Amino acid sequence: MSKKTAQIVRAGQLEGVKLFIKKIHNDVLQESISIHNQGTVAQPMSGWVLASLRGQLFYPFPDNLIFLPGLTVVVHSGQQVQGQGWSDRIAQVDLFWTNEQVWNNRGDMATLFDADGFEIDRYIYPHERVMGSSDKRHKMLVQRPDGYQITDAPVHQPGRTIRHTKTSTN
C-alpha cells in the first residue's frame, strides 16, 4: 500500500486568480491589512510575501494556505494581536503576523509578492506621494541568505498587470 504525502506547491499567480489589497486599517495600536481573491481560481500561497516598504518588514504566508475564490485574508499586527497562527471563518481567514507595529502611521506602501518575487499588488496610504517618485516603478522581492530585499523590477515584465491602489486607511 502506498503512502500519501502532502507536497507544498510554490506558484506565481495562477490564471484566473485576482488577488488585491482591499485596505489597511491602522489605529496606532492595532493594525490589519485585508487581501481579497475576486478571481475564479484558488491560489496556493506558499512562497508569497506581504511587505511593508517603509519599515522593510516581511510576512511570508503559511505554506498550507490556499486562497480560495471569494476569500478575504486579514493579516493582523500590532499590540493586542490575538493568537499565533491563523483562525478560519466563512469567507475570511485571520492571520497573525506580530505584536509589533508594522505599518508606518504617517504613510507606507504594502506590497504583495508572488512566489516568483513579482509584485502582484500594492496599496499606498495616506496618498501616492508619501514614498517619493520611485514608488511608481514595479518592485521585485529577492530572497537572500540574510532575508528579503525589495528592488526595482526590470522595466518590461511581459504578462504582468499590476493595480495600484491609492486610498486612505479607513
Secondary structure, 3 states (H helix, E strand, C coil): CCCCCCCCCECCCCCCCCEEEEEEEECCCEEEEEEEECCCCCEECECCEEEECCCCEEEECCCCCEECCCCEEEEEEECCCCCCEEEEECCEEEEEEECCCCCCCCCEEEEEECCCCEEEEEEEECCHHHHCHHHHCCEEEEEECCEEEEEECCCCCCCCCCEEEECCCC
